[in-house]
Amino acid sequence: MPEPAAELGAEFAGPDESGHFGPYGGVFVGETLARAVAELAEAYASLSAKPEFWREFDADLADYVGRPSPLYLAERLSEAWGGARIWLKREDLNHTGAHKVNNTIGQALLAKYMGKTRLIAETGAGQHGVASATVAARMGLECHVYMGAEDIVRQAPNVYRMKLLGARVLAVESGSRTLKDAMNEALRDWATHVDHTYYIIGTVAGPHPYPRMVRDFQSVIGREARRQFLERAGALPDALVACVGGGSNAIGLFHPFLGDRKVAMYGVEAAGRGLDTPDHAAPLCAGRPGVLHGNRTYLMTDEQGQILDTHSVSAGLDYPGVGPEHAWLKDLERVRYVGATDSEALEAFHQLTRLEGIIPALESSHALAWAGRLAAKMNREQNLLINLSGRGDKDIEAVARLEGANFGTA
Amino acid sequence: MSRIGPCAARAREQGRGLLIPYLVAGDPDYDTSLALMHELVARGADMIELGIPFSDPSSDGPAIQRGVERALAGGATLAGVLELARRFRQRDGQTPVILMGYLNPIEIMGYGEFTSGCAGAGVDGVLVVDMPPAEAGDLPNLLAGREIDRIFLVSPTTSPGRAREIIEYTSGYLYYVSLKGVTGAALEDRGSVAENIAGLRNLTDLPIIIGFGIRDEETALAMNALGDGVIIGSALVEKIEALPPDAAGHPEAIGEAAELIGKVRRALDHEKFHGGNLSGNHDGKRVS
């Protein structure tokens, strides 16, 4: 795999061979899936050791996704926040509109080499579902996407995009009818069709090797950003900010900078209606370690070990767990995890739209919201890099509904 | 001291297949579960698997998912499950009880507290669906210290090497998952079950109990012929779903739900005495 740009300390070199980041990660799956997960780990280990695999990945990212994504200096936003210079890593400009496609390109290549003919995926906001349906269409593979019934309502445009791309979108009616239940259903599907099915997990969670593999694919964000930043600003940024649901865009940005000790990092979770209410999706800020969906990590879980219903205005952050590497980086205090509320995110959504002419995804708006507060405390010589992980086209209907505007009329 | 070994040894001596029903503890309330447990034993269950409700049962099919949702809606907790086992044990000192569930509730309770809770409640075995031996930490040792059996799953996708490793950790019985899929799915490839069980026999003397997809006399007979007994879960949970409200106070309703196990028991025993015919001729006529 491509080497990170700076020397990583031993504590950041995870996962170990069995997929652990300190006490987190691992392979907590039912026996029927154990072999599939082990085969995947072997296939990834063998392919990722080959330079030609990464050449093919890079070529796809360049010609199909449109990478490298630009690094944009947001001058009016910097001015408005009155502190640090604000830079945006423009993952919103990727094909399909978010960082998710970096991962699906990589995993689709893996699926092809493993001879799998059917892709399944879970999706929350629909971005990973669209990114999966996209690579499936391109490679002529069958694609089934599991999506919570609740999210299908919240993200109707993405549902239709998936259908246009030839995927089957399967509504999940069990549990809380959101992303976590979609993941349960995808795991059940995988156990049932384990011989020919490849499960594309959309984030850095799940059993080993997913957290590592998805991180490796998403690290293109941080590698590019680091190079671009050195070229443009002649120095590394003072701080990085990214939103964290499962945490794939954040780890993608952070990982290549982990060895740069002077670069501060902030992961912004969805604080929903407030971290002091039960209505949020912030396991790192307000949860505790437990085991869900194949790995040990911080979770939103009650005293009885039941997974709690989460709330966020953003479907893509509405998940009770988080990638195990984030759990480890929290314990190591290398990354600080904070929260932004629904209303703070909505305010940032409007601010970026009006000041820079960029409509951000509601997920990314959480990063913007917290970055605004941080920027104000920094000086004008300092540089703050925000991962603009996706664009907000998918969200405009939901925003209109939330704010009582009449969508579709003048 | 676990009751599983002696129970399995008796069945082996008598040449009878072990019959193990599974129900979700607290579905829809603890009193109903308790009444059912005793009734299941009365109708021929050898052991009872008690499901620990968990909000995200990703190895279970729709029937057990709904059972879990009913139990959680009724306020079921892991502490409550242990209390249910303890109440069962007050009246039944003999029938082994195995707790089956997912790791998170156990992890949040703490392995030490869980283990002593099991010992205090008279639980005989523990099976954690999403905890492979390699991730089990000190839980197996803690359980072994209280002489509680550690049950693990082996599936059609388990390689012989891995099966060997799993067997090293297993005591009581080995749970063979009959199919690729979730609980309650259709049992399709019976040939491969026979082949895989034969392979496992070379690795262990543990009783091999077959579960997933067994829902009536016919499937129970077919699978029992390959192993040392069967587990029936989803089909029983569907009967529980159909119970009237306040079923605990209606013995006839409880009896009706448990009769699925009664029928399978008679079929297995008939098979034992009259043997051989796997096609399911178990309507009371002599087959031989």
Boltz contact constraints between the chains, C-beta under 6 A:
constraints:
  - contact:
      token1: [A, 26]
      token2: [B, 135]
      max_distance: 6.0
  - contact:
      token1: [A, 28]
      token2: [B, 130]
      max_distance: 6.0
  - contact:
      token1: [A, 28]
      token2: [B, 135]
      max_distance: 6.0
  - contact:
      token1: [A, 30]
      token2: [B, 59]
      max_distance: 6.0
  - contact:
      token1: [A, 30]
      token2: [B, 129]
      max_distance: 6.0
  - contact:
      token1: [A, 30]
      token2: [B, 130]
      max_distance: 6.0
  - contact:
      token1: [A, 31]
      token2: [B, 153]
      max_distance: 6.0
  - contact:
      token1: [A, 31]
      token2: [B, 155]
      max_distance: 6.0
  - contact:
      token1: [A, 32]
      token2: [B, 155]
      max_distance: 6.0
  - contact:
      token1: [A, 32]
      token2: [B, 157]
      max_distance: 6.0
  - contact:
      token1: [A, 32]
      token2: [B, 180]
      max_distance: 6.0
  - contact:
      token1: [A, 34]
      token2: [B, 132]
      max_distance: 6.0
  - contact:
      token1: [A, 35]
      token2: [B, 157]
      max_distance: 6.0
  - contact:
      token1: [A, 174]
      token2: [B, 65]
      max_distance: 6.0
  - contact:
      token1: [A, 184]
      token2: [B, 56]
      max_distance: 6.0
  - contact:
      token1: [A, 184]
      token2: [B, 58]
      max_distance: 6.0
  - contact:
      token1: [A, 187]
      token2: [B, 58]
      max_distance: 6.0
  - contact:
      token1: [A, 188]
      token2: [B, 182]
      max_distance: 6.0
  - contact:
      token1: [A, 191]
      token2: [B, 181]
      max_distance: 6.0
  - contact:
      token1: [A, 192]
      token2: [B, 181]
      max_distance: 6.0
  - contact:
      token1: [A, 194]
      token2: [B, 180]
      max_distance: 6.0
  - contact:
      token1: [A, 290]
      token2: [B, 104]
      max_distance: 6.0
  - contact:
      token1: [A, 290]
      token2: [B, 107]
      max_distance: 6.0
  - contact:
      token1: [A, 290]
      token2: [B, 108]
      max_distance: 6.0
  - contact:
      token1: [A, 291]
      token2: [B, 103]
      max_distance: 6.0
  - contact:
      token1: [A, 291]
      token2: [B, 104]
      max_distance: 6.0
  - contact:
      token1: [A, 291]
      token2: [B, 107]
      max_distance: 6.0
  - contact:
      token1: [A, 304]
      token2: [B, 77]
      max_distance: 6.0
  - contact:
      token1: [A, 305]
      token2: [B, 104]
      max_distance: 6.0
  - contact:
      token1: [A, 305]
      token2: [B, 105]
      max_distance: 6.0
  - contact:
      token1: [A, 305]
      token2: [B, 108]
      max_distance: 6.0
  - contact:
      token1: [A, 306]
      token2: [B, 55]
      max_distance: 6.0
  - contact:
      token1: [A, 307]
      token2: [B, 55]
      max_distance: 6.0
  - contact:
      token1: [A, 307]
      token2: [B, 56]
      max_distance: 6.0
